[in-house]
Amino acid sequence: MFTGLVHGVGSVVSRCTTTRGEHLTVDARSHLEGVRTGDSISVNGVCLTVTECVGTHFGADVIPQTLSMTTLGTLSVGEEVNLEPAMRMGDRMGGHIVQGHVDSIGELVQIDRSAGGFLLRVRLGAPSIDVVVAQGSITLQGVSLTIAHRGSDWFEVALIPETFARTTLAHAAIGQRLNVEVDALARMIDQAIRRQSIPHTTA
C-alpha cells in the first residue's frame, strides 16, 4: 500500500524482454534507502516487486498484463519516473490509500498555469470516470491529488508548484498518457451498488 506522496524521481536505466514480460532497471538516485529485495515500490503509480538492489539501482519484473494496462510499456531508457516505497507501519498517511493498481490510462488535454498554481485536465473514459468525484482523491503517475472539477469524460486536478516541480508532472505535455488510479473506496462502493442493482433470477 502507498500514500501517493512521491519520495523522489528516478530514471530508467534499462529494459529487456524476458520469458515473463520485461525486466526494468531503475536508478532511484537517493530514494532507495531502506528498500530491499522483495519489497514493493511504486513506479509511476504501478506497484512492482523489487528483484534486486545494487547501489542506487533496483530491478523489477513487469508482466505482460501490467505492460498493456499501464504506461510502463512505453517507457524509454533515460526517462524519469516517480518513485514511492511501500508504506510502513507507523508512517504518516499524508496522501490517501493508494494500491498501485492502475485502473485506466488518461490523456492530458490541458495545462493551466494561471492563478499561481497548475491545473491539469485529463480525459478519462468509462467506467473509471464514473467513480471520479469532485473534491475526492485520485492518483496520477503515482501522485496523490484532489479532484477540482469533473466533466462527462474529463477531470481536473490542481497542483501546488512544489508538487509540480518535485514529480515528473513538471515535464508533462499535452497528449501525454498518464496512469490513473481512482480512489479505492469510491471504486468499492460503486461495485457494491452495481452488484445490488443486478436483478436476481430464480430457476
Summary of the structure (lengths in Angstrom):
residues: 203
radius of gyration: 17.5
end to end distance: 42.3
largest distance: 62.8
contacts: 622
relative contact order: 0.18
helix: 19%
strand: 41%
